[in-house]
Amino acid sequence: MPAESHTPLTNVRHNGAVKSLAILGSTGSIGTQALDVVRKYPDRFRVVALAAGRNAEVLAAQVDEFRPSIVVLERGRFDVPGGTQLLHGAGGLLEAASHPDANLVLNGVVGSRGLAPTLAALDAGKSVALANKESLVAGGDLVMRRVGEDFDRLLPVDSEHSALWQCIGAGKLADVRRLLLTASGGPFRGRSRDDMAHASVGDALAHPTWRMGRKISVDSATLMNKGLEAIEAHHLFRLPMDRIDIVVHPQSIVHGIAEFIDGSCLAQASLPDMHLPLQVALAWPDRLPDGVEPLNWQSLGDLSFGPLDTNAFPAPGLAYEAVRRGGTAPAVLNAANEEAVAAFLDERLAFGRITDVVERVLLEHDPVKEPQLDDVLGVEEWARTRTREVAA
Ligand SMILES: NC(=O)c1ccc[n+]([C@@H]2O[C@H](COP(=O)([O-])OP(=O)(O)OC[C@H]3O[C@@H](n4cnc5c(N)ncnc54)[C@H](OP(=O)(O)O)[C@@H]3O)[C@@H](O)[C@H]2O)c1
């Protein structure tokens, strides 16, 4: 988007059209909540493709209810009704992402396996509602090159980015001075590094304000999630990292703040419930009623904001360092983090070592400049192997 242009966010018109959806990651936290929105507005959405990993039971029930033309399971089988075709694996995921009848693809798979389907959907001319932040972290330039000037072909689902998207839409992107992502602080807010070094999986998954999948919950405990989100915002809103900040806000009521050049700050506020950002993205440019219970401002109580404890939580700083290094460094950061989090969830790595292991792998990497998809996939493979060695 040219810096001086008026953001297209405010120029799009309501159209009320029925949207045909491909939902990738339909059995997960994002996918099931997206299907709640679809269920609520059957006259606005129809489902043409569903894709998931291994949860055949939940997927089979979704197929029975939504009757998509194709359904994709990473592996395994189940009986599909007539009119539905069952596909498998990464190839199936790409077919779902580029299904000819879909005009909007919700990418809710977890991990950088989501990058190739995001690219396939954009290459096939679809709009993408993006929950899979790893797509932008691992391949931000590849994704944004495809988005080009069609800003609203990539609709953020992450609550912070949805908030910023809505706030920026009230003005011009060119007039934004700074973006602030709010962070609840996760389950270990206020703890020291030593104090959480041997935190259990159960403690790390016990997020105080959001119910999410396991990987993002651990990222929220290390605060790597905020680092990944800062990279996501850097690509989505095409701003340098030094104009993207993080502020700790334990109540998770304000989700994002856009600060404009005149000093005015616009913030978006709502209960922490992913149904709302999902509904905003799926319905865009329309707004549908009853996304979430509105806030009761009279009884809300105090909202607090404070700085990040960078000593206890060094992970966001690593994300800024990865972007500073450039090229494939963010892809390595992300892949190393995915492997380290998987090792923690398998109880092979202590909580306190997750960020150290990621840092070591990131610093060992010599980034490939202006990478293509193959470069990204290559460095990810290296990073995953190296992380397993370092974490052993
Ligand atoms: N949850 C949230 O509130 C939230 C908020 C903001 C952003 N996000 C982002 O949204 C994404 C999804 O998060 P989540 O919390 O929904 O995760 P999740 O609950 O773990 O769900 C992940 C989904 O990905 C599917 N999947 C895993 N491997 C797959 C494969 N090889 N092929 C196809 N599908 C595969 C899973 O299928 P099976 O379950 O069938 O294996 C599941 O449907 C992440 O990038 C996360 O950072 C989530």
PDBQT file of the ligand as one rigid body, heavy atoms in Angstrom, charges set to zero:
ROOT
HETATM    1  N1  LIG A 401      -6.713 -20.486  19.814  1.00  0.00    +0.000 N 
HETATM    2  C1  LIG A 401      -6.707 -19.180  19.808  1.00  0.00    +0.000 C 
HETATM    3  O1  LIG A 401      -7.434 -18.553  20.579  1.00  0.00    +0.000 OA
HETATM    4  C2  LIG A 401      -5.798 -18.442  18.872  1.00  0.00    +0.000 A 
HETATM    5  C3  LIG A 401      -5.776 -17.041  18.927  1.00  0.00    +0.000 A 
HETATM    6  C4  LIG A 401      -4.977 -16.360  18.021  1.00  0.00    +0.000 A 
HETATM    7  C5  LIG A 401      -4.214 -17.037  17.089  1.00  0.00    +0.000 A 
HETATM    8  N2  LIG A 401      -4.245 -18.392  17.071  1.00  0.00    +0.000 N 
HETATM    9  C6  LIG A 401      -3.429 -19.106  16.075  1.00  0.00    +0.000 C 
HETATM   10  O2  LIG A 401      -4.282 -19.967  15.335  1.00  0.00    +0.000 OA
HETATM   11  C7  LIG A 401      -3.578 -21.160  14.974  1.00  0.00    +0.000 C 
HETATM   12  C8  LIG A 401      -4.350 -22.355  15.524  1.00  0.00    +0.000 C 
HETATM   13  O3  LIG A 401      -4.332 -22.296  16.923  1.00  0.00    +0.000 OA
HETATM   14  P1  LIG A 401      -5.299 -23.197  17.806  1.00  0.00    +0.000 P 
HETATM   15  O4  LIG A 401      -5.194 -22.673  19.185  1.00  0.00    +0.000 OA
HETATM   16  O5  LIG A 401      -6.628 -23.293  17.154  1.00  0.00    +0.000 OA
HETATM   17  O6  LIG A 401      -4.553 -24.596  17.726  1.00  0.00    +0.000 OA
HETATM   18  P2  LIG A 401      -5.158 -26.060  17.990  1.00  0.00    +0.000 P 
HETATM   19  O7  LIG A 401      -6.346 -25.977  18.879  1.00  0.00    +0.000 OA
HETATM   20  O8  LIG A 401      -4.021 -26.889  18.398  1.00  0.00    +0.000 OA
HETATM   21  O9  LIG A 401      -5.676 -26.508  16.547  1.00  0.00    +0.000 OA
HETATM   22  C9  LIG A 401      -4.765 -26.724  15.503  1.00  0.00    +0.000 C 
HETATM   23  C10 LIG A 401      -5.497 -27.234  14.290  1.00  0.00    +0.000 C 
HETATM   24  O10 LIG A 401      -4.516 -27.549  13.287  1.00  0.00    +0.000 OA
HETATM   25  C11 LIG A 401      -4.789 -28.870  12.812  1.00  0.00    +0.000 C 
HETATM   26  N3  LIG A 401      -3.589 -29.519  12.310  1.00  0.00    +0.000 N 
HETATM   27  C12 LIG A 401      -2.508 -29.937  13.010  1.00  0.00    +0.000 A 
HETATM   28  N4  LIG A 401      -1.643 -30.553  12.158  1.00  0.00    +0.000 NA
HETATM   29  C13 LIG A 401      -2.202 -30.508  10.930  1.00  0.00    +0.000 A 
HETATM   30  C14 LIG A 401      -1.812 -30.972   9.659  1.00  0.00    +0.000 A 
HETATM   31  N5  LIG A 401      -0.637 -31.605   9.469  1.00  0.00    +0.000 N 
HETATM   32  N6  LIG A 401      -2.652 -30.785   8.609  1.00  0.00    +0.000 NA
HETATM   33  C15 LIG A 401      -3.831 -30.149   8.784  1.00  0.00    +0.000 A 
HETATM   34  N7  LIG A 401      -4.256 -29.669   9.968  1.00  0.00    +0.000 NA
HETATM   35  C16 LIG A 401      -3.437 -29.848  11.025  1.00  0.00    +0.000 A 
HETATM   36  C17 LIG A 401      -5.336 -29.587  14.040  1.00  0.00    +0.000 C 
HETATM   37  O11 LIG A 401      -5.986 -30.784  13.644  1.00  0.00    +0.000 OA
HETATM   38  P3  LIG A 401      -6.214 -32.039  14.672  1.00  0.00    +0.000 P 
HETATM   39  O12 LIG A 401      -6.671 -31.452  15.960  1.00  0.00    +0.000 OA
HETATM   40  O13 LIG A 401      -7.278 -32.792  13.962  1.00  0.00    +0.000 OA
HETATM   41  O14 LIG A 401      -4.930 -32.768  14.779  1.00  0.00    +0.000 OA
HETATM   42  C18 LIG A 401      -6.291 -28.519  14.554  1.00  0.00    +0.000 C 
HETATM   43  O15 LIG A 401      -7.463 -28.510  13.796  1.00  0.00    +0.000 OA
HETATM   44  C19 LIG A 401      -2.173 -21.010  15.546  1.00  0.00    +0.000 C 
HETATM   45  O16 LIG A 401      -1.339 -20.488  14.572  1.00  0.00    +0.000 OA
HETATM   46  C20 LIG A 401      -2.343 -19.988  16.660  1.00  0.00    +0.000 C 
HETATM   47  O17 LIG A 401      -1.177 -19.269  16.921  1.00  0.00    +0.000 OA
HETATM   48  C21 LIG A 401      -5.014 -19.109  17.929  1.00  0.00    +0.000 A 
ENDROOT
TORSDOF 0
